[in-house]
């Protein structure tokens, strides 16, 4: 009986101890932050990057004749425009010196272009992902009578197109500007196009320069060498 008396209080003490023991906290795992989407770099916007191109004359049948003209294009510096960081890029256009400098920035999978003349606002000039949207559309007019020459539209086309240049072959996507000329302006081909082809990790590997309406041929520059960091 004495032994039972000793055991019973001991049992009570153990039960009380167990009852007073703090429950172990179970901390649920923190939710994982959303995965940041890293889009491929088609712009290579960094001061000091440069590209050298050779000009070709391309006829209406697509036959290309090389010239002895070479263009050097480069990223000069970065600058703030409307609280966004743009890069000042020089890409000369024959006969149009005011178009030589363009301000570019990356925005998700888009490249945004801005020119600081004629009160031009920023426009999308490339996307690595969006091949459905028409990025801009306007009527090109002539003279004080505002005679409509063409409907101009721009969108992405040809993902994965292989393009050959003096610097090699590249897989590209094309930013295409279409010029759909009106009935009084279609003597030299309709529609006409201005293709700029970008390659991931390189930038622009070929581009058709703005055409002259009365000339069925156009100038295209193709990459010869480049340096990007």
C-alpha positions as a Markdown table, in Angstrom:
| # | Residue | x | y | z |
|---|---|---|---|---|
| 1 | Unk | 0.0 | 0.0 | 0.0 |
| 2 | Unk | 2.8 | 2.4 | 0.8 |
| 3 | Unk | 4.4 | 1.6 | -2.5 |
| 4 | Unk | 1.1 | 2.5 | -4.3 |
| 5 | Unk | 1.0 | 5.7 | -2.4 |
| 6 | Unk | 4.4 | 6.6 | -3.7 |
| 7 | Unk | 3.7 | 5.7 | -7.3 |
| 8 | Unk | 0.4 | 7.5 | -7.5 |
| 9 | Unk | 1.7 | 11.0 | -6.6 |
| 10 | Unk | 4.6 | 10.4 | -9.0 |
| 11 | Unk | 2.1 | 9.7 | -11.8 |
| 12 | Unk | 0.2 | 12.9 | -11.0 |
| 13 | Unk | 3.4 | 14.9 | -11.2 |
| 14 | Unk | 4.2 | 13.4 | -14.6 |
| 15 | Unk | 0.7 | 14.1 | -15.9 |
| 16 | Unk | 0.8 | 17.7 | -14.6 |
| 17 | Unk | 4.3 | 18.2 | -16.2 |
| 18 | Unk | 3.0 | 16.8 | -19.5 |
| 19 | Unk | -0.1 | 19.0 | -19.3 |
| 20 | Unk | 1.9 | 22.2 | -18.7 |
| 21 | Unk | 4.4 | 21.5 | -21.4 |
| 22 | Unk | 4.1 | 24.1 | -24.2 |
| 23 | Unk | 2.9 | 22.8 | -27.5 |
| 24 | Unk | 5.6 | 22.8 | -30.2 |
| 25 | Unk | 5.0 | 25.6 | -32.6 |
| 26 | Unk | 4.6 | 24.5 | -36.2 |
| 27 | Unk | 5.6 | 27.4 | -38.5 |
| 28 | Unk | 4.2 | 27.0 | -42.0 |
| 29 | Unk | 6.8 | 27.6 | -44.7 |
| 30 | Unk | 6.8 | 31.0 | -46.2 |
| 31 | Unk | 5.3 | 31.2 | -49.7 |
| 32 | Unk | 7.9 | 31.1 | -52.4 |
| 33 | Unk | 8.3 | 34.4 | -54.2 |
| 34 | Unk | 7.0 | 34.4 | -57.7 |
| 35 | Unk | 9.7 | 33.3 | -60.2 |
| 36 | Unk | 11.1 | 36.3 | -62.0 |
| 37 | Unk | 10.7 | 35.8 | -65.7 |
| 38 | Unk | 14.0 | 36.4 | -67.5 |
| 39 | Unk | 13.4 | 37.3 | -71.2 |
| 40 | Unk | 16.1 | 36.8 | -73.8 |
| 41 | Unk | 18.2 | 39.8 | -74.6 |
| 42 | Unk | 17.8 | 40.9 | -78.2 |
| 43 | Unk | 18.8 | 44.5 | -77.7 |
| 44 | Unk | 22.3 | 44.4 | -76.2 |
| 45 | Unk | 22.0 | 47.9 | -74.8 |
| 46 | Unk | 25.2 | 48.8 | -73.0 |
| 47 | Unk | 27.5 | 51.7 | -73.6 |
| 48 | Unk | 30.4 | 50.7 | -75.8 |
| 49 | Unk | 28.7 | 48.0 | -77.7 |
| 50 | Unk | 29.0 | 48.3 | -81.4 |
| 51 | Unk | 28.1 | 46.7 | -84.8 |
| 52 | Unk | 29.6 | 47.1 | -88.2 |
| 53 | Unk | 27.5 | 46.5 | -91.3 |
| 54 | Unk | 28.0 | 46.3 | -95.0 |
| 55 | Unk | 25.4 | 47.9 | -97.3 |
| 56 | Unk | 23.7 | 45.8 | -100.1 |
| 57 | Unk | 21.4 | 47.0 | -102.9 |
| 58 | Unk | 18.5 | 44.7 | -103.1 |
| 59 | Unk | 16.2 | 44.7 | -106.2 |
| 60 | Unk | 12.5 | 43.9 | -106.3 |
| 61 | Unk | 13.3 | 40.2 | -107.0 |
| 62 | Unk | 15.4 | 40.0 | -103.8 |
| 63 | Unk | 18.8 | 39.9 | -105.5 |
| 64 | Unk | 21.4 | 41.5 | -103.3 |
| 65 | Unk | 24.5 | 43.3 | -104.7 |
| 66 | Unk | 27.2 | 44.2 | -102.1 |
| 67 | Unk | 28.6 | 47.8 | -102.0 |
| 68 | Unk | 31.8 | 49.2 | -100.6 |
| 69 | Unk | 29.8 | 51.2 | -98.0 |
| 70 | Unk | 30.1 | 50.2 | -94.4 |
| 71 | Unk | 28.1 | 51.6 | -91.4 |
| 72 | Unk | 29.3 | 51.7 | -87.8 |
| 73 | Unk | 26.6 | 51.7 | -85.2 |
| 74 | Unk | 27.1 | 51.9 | -81.5 |
| 75 | Unk | 25.6 | 52.5 | -78.0 |
| 76 | Unk | 26.9 | 55.9 | -76.9 |
| 77 | Unk | 25.5 | 56.3 | -73.4 |
| 78 | Unk | 22.5 | 56.0 | -71.2 |
| 79 | Unk | 20.2 | 58.9 | -70.3 |
| 80 | Unk | 16.9 | 59.6 | -68.4 |
| 81 | Unk | 13.8 | 60.4 | -70.4 |
| 82 | Unk | 10.4 | 60.7 | -68.6 |
| 83 | Unk | 12.0 | 58.9 | -65.6 |
| 84 | Unk | 13.0 | 55.9 | -67.7 |
| 85 | Unk | 16.6 | 54.9 | -68.5 |
| 86 | Unk | 17.2 | 54.9 | -72.3 |
| 87 | Unk | 20.3 | 54.2 | -74.3 |
| 88 | Unk | 21.4 | 56.6 | -77.0 |
| 89 | Unk | 22.2 | 54.5 | -80.1 |
| 90 | Unk | 23.7 | 55.8 | -83.3 |
| 91 | Unk | 22.5 | 54.1 | -86.5 |
| 92 | Unk | 23.1 | 56.3 | -89.6 |
| 93 | Unk | 20.5 | 56.5 | -92.3 |
| 94 | Unk | 21.6 | 57.9 | -95.7 |
| 95 | Unk | 20.1 | 61.3 | -96.4 |
| 96 | Unk | 18.2 | 61.5 | -93.1 |
| 97 | Unk | 20.7 | 62.8 | -90.5 |
| 98 | Unk | 18.0 | 63.6 | -88.0 |
| 99 | Unk | 17.2 | 59.9 | -87.8 |
| 100 | Unk | 20.7 | 58.9 | -86.9 |
| 101 | Unk | 20.2 | 58.8 | -83.1 |
| 102 | Unk | 17.6 | 56.7 | -81.5 |
| 103 | Unk | 16.9 | 56.3 | -77.8 |
| 104 | Unk | 16.1 | 52.7 | -76.8 |
| 105 | Unk | 15.2 | 50.8 | -73.6 |
| 106 | Unk | 14.2 | 47.3 | -72.7 |
| 107 | Unk | 10.8 | 46.8 | -71.1 |
| 108 | Unk | 10.0 | 43.1 | -70.3 |
| 109 | Unk | 10.2 | 41.4 | -73.7 |
| 110 | Unk | 9.8 | 44.7 | -75.6 |
| 111 | Unk | 12.3 | 47.2 | -77.0 |
| 112 | Unk | 10.9 | 50.7 | -76.8 |
| 113 | Unk | 12.2 | 53.4 | -79.2 |
| 114 | Unk | 12.1 | 57.2 | -78.8 |
| 115 | Unk | 13.2 | 60.0 | -81.1 |
| 116 | Unk | 13.5 | 63.5 | -79.8 |
| 117 | Unk | 12.3 | 65.4 | -82.9 |
| 118 | Unk | 8.9 | 66.1 | -84.5 |
| 119 | Unk | 7.4 | 65.6 | -81.0 |
| 120 | Unk | 7.5 | 61.8 | -81.6 |
| 121 | Unk | 6.5 | 59.7 | -78.7 |
| 122 | Unk | 7.9 | 56.4 | -77.7 |
| 123 | Unk | 7.0 | 53.3 | -79.8 |
| 124 | Unk | 7.6 | 49.6 | -79.5 |
| 125 | Unk | 10.1 | 48.5 | -82.1 |
| 126 | Unk | 10.6 | 44.9 | -81.2 |
| 127 | Unk | 9.2 | 42.0 | -79.0 |
| 128 | Unk | 10.6 | 38.6 | -78.5 |
| 129 | Unk | 7.2 | 37.2 | -77.4 |
| 130 | Unk | 4.4 | 39.2 | -78.9 |
| 131 | Unk | 3.7 | 38.2 | -82.5 |
| 132 | Unk | 0.0 | 39.1 | -82.5 |
| 133 | Unk | -0.2 | 42.8 | -81.7 |
| 134 | Unk | 0.0 | 45.6 | -84.3 |
| 135 | Unk | 2.2 | 48.0 | -82.4 |
| 136 | Unk | 1.3 | 51.1 | -84.4 |
| 137 | Unk | -0.8 | 52.1 | -87.5 |
| 138 | Unk | -1.1 | 55.4 | -89.2 |
| 139 | Unk | -1.7 | 57.0 | -92.6 |
| 140 | Unk | 1.3 | 58.5 | -94.3 |
| 141 | Unk | 0.3 | 61.7 | -96.1 |
| 142 | Unk | 1.8 | 64.1 | -98.6 |
| 143 | Unk | 1.7 | 67.9 | -99.0 |
| 144 | Unk | -0.7 | 70.4 | -97.7 |
| 145 | Unk | -3.7 | 68.6 | -99.2 |
| 146 | Unk | -2.9 | 65.7 | -96.8 |
| 147 | Unk | -3.2 | 63.2 | -99.7 |
| 148 | Unk | -2.9 | 59.7 | -98.2 |
| 149 | Unk | 0.1 | 57.9 | -99.7 |
| 150 | Unk | 0.0 | 54.6 | -97.6 |
| 151 | Unk | -1.2 | 52.9 | -94.6 |
| 152 | Unk | 1.7 | 52.1 | -92.4 |
| 153 | Unk | 1.6 | 49.2 | -89.8 |
| 154 | Unk | 4.2 | 47.5 | -87.7 |
| 155 | Unk | 4.3 | 44.1 | -86.0 |
| 156 | Unk | 6.5 | 41.1 | -85.3 |
| 157 | Unk | 6.9 | 38.3 | -87.8 |
| 158 | Unk | 9.1 | 35.3 | -88.7 |
| 159 | Unk | 10.2 | 33.9 | -85.3 |
| 160 | Unk | 13.2 | 31.6 | -85.7 |
| 161 | Unk | 14.1 | 32.8 | -89.2 |
| 162 | Unk | 17.7 | 32.0 | -90.2 |
| 163 | Unk | 19.5 | 34.9 | -91.8 |
| 164 | Unk | 22.9 | 34.8 | -93.4 |
| 165 | Unk | 25.3 | 37.8 | -93.2 |
| 166 | Unk | 29.0 | 38.3 | -93.7 |
| 167 | Unk | 29.4 | 37.7 | -89.9 |
| 168 | Unk | 27.7 | 34.3 | -90.1 |
| 169 | Unk | 24.2 | 32.8 | -89.9 |
| 170 | Unk | 21.8 | 33.8 | -87.1 |
| 171 | Unk | 18.4 | 32.8 | -85.8 |
| 172 | Unk | 16.3 | 35.9 | -85.8 |
| 173 | Unk | 12.9 | 37.5 | -85.3 |
| 174 | Unk | 11.7 | 40.3 | -87.5 |
| 175 | Unk | 10.2 | 43.6 | -86.7 |
| 176 | Unk | 8.3 | 44.4 | -90.0 |
| 177 | Unk | 6.9 | 47.7 | -91.1 |
| 178 | Unk | 4.4 | 47.4 | -93.9 |
| 179 | Unk | 3.6 | 50.2 | -96.4 |
| 180 | Unk | 0.3 | 49.6 | -98.1 |
| 181 | Unk | 0.2 | 52.2 | -100.8 |
| 182 | Unk | -2.9 | 53.8 | -102.2 |
| 183 | Unk | -4.0 | 53.4 | -105.8 |
| 184 | Unk | -2.2 | 56.5 | -107.0 |
| 185 | Unk | 1.1 | 55.5 | -105.3 |
| 186 | Unk | 1.6 | 51.9 | -106.1 |
| 187 | Unk | 3.7 | 52.1 | -109.3 |
| 188 | Unk | 6.8 | 50.7 | -107.7 |
| 189 | Unk | 5.5 | 47.7 | -105.8 |
| 190 | Unk | 2.8 | 47.2 | -103.2 |
| 191 | Unk | 2.9 | 46.5 | -100.4 |
| 192 | Unk | 6.5 | 47.4 | -99.5 |
| 193 | Unk | 8.3 | 46.4 | -96.3 |
| 194 | Unk | 11.0 | 47.5 | -94.0 |
| 195 | Unk | 12.4 | 44.5 | -92.1 |
| 196 | Unk | 14.7 | 44.7 | -89.1 |
| 197 | Unk | 16.0 | 41.3 | -87.9 |
| 198 | Unk | 17.2 | 40.8 | -84.4 |
| 199 | Unk | 19.2 | 37.9 | -83.0 |
| 200 | Unk | 19.3 | 36.9 | -79.3 |
| 201 | Unk | 22.6 | 37.9 | -77.7 |
| 202 | Unk | 23.7 | 39.9 | -80.8 |
| 203 | Unk | 21.2 | 42.6 | -81.6 |
| 204 | Unk | 20.3 | 43.7 | -85.1 |
| 205 | Unk | 21.9 | 41.5 | -87.7 |
| 206 | Unk | 20.2 | 42.9 | -90.8 |
| 207 | Unk | 17.9 | 45.8 | -91.6 |
| 208 | Unk | 16.3 | 47.4 | -94.6 |
| 209 | Unk | 16.7 | 51.1 | -94.6 |
| 210 | Unk | 13.8 | 53.5 | -95.4 |
| 211 | Unk | 13.0 | 53.1 | -99.1 |
| 212 | Unk | 12.5 | 55.8 | -101.7 |
| 213 | Unk | 9.0 | 55.6 | -103.1 |
| 214 | Unk | 10.1 | 56.1 | -106.7 |
| 215 | Unk | 12.9 | 53.5 | -106.5 |
| 216 | Unk | 11.9 | 49.8 | -106.5 |
| 217 | Unk | 15.3 | 48.9 | -105.0 |
| 218 | Unk | 16.2 | 49.4 | -101.4 |
| 219 | Unk | 19.3 | 49.4 | -99.2 |
| 220 | Unk | 19.9 | 46.7 | -96.7 |
| 221 | Unk | 22.8 | 46.5 | -94.2 |
| 222 | Unk | 24.1 | 43.2 | -93.0 |
| 223 | Unk | 26.3 | 42.5 | -90.0 |
| 224 | Unk | 30.0 | 42.2 | -90.6 |
| 225 | Unk | 31.4 | 42.2 | -87.1 |
| 226 | Unk | 30.2 | 43.3 | -83.6 |
| 227 | Unk | 31.2 | 43.5 | -80.0 |
| 228 | Unk | 28.7 | 43.3 | -77.2 |
| 229 | Unk | 29.3 | 43.0 | -73.4 |
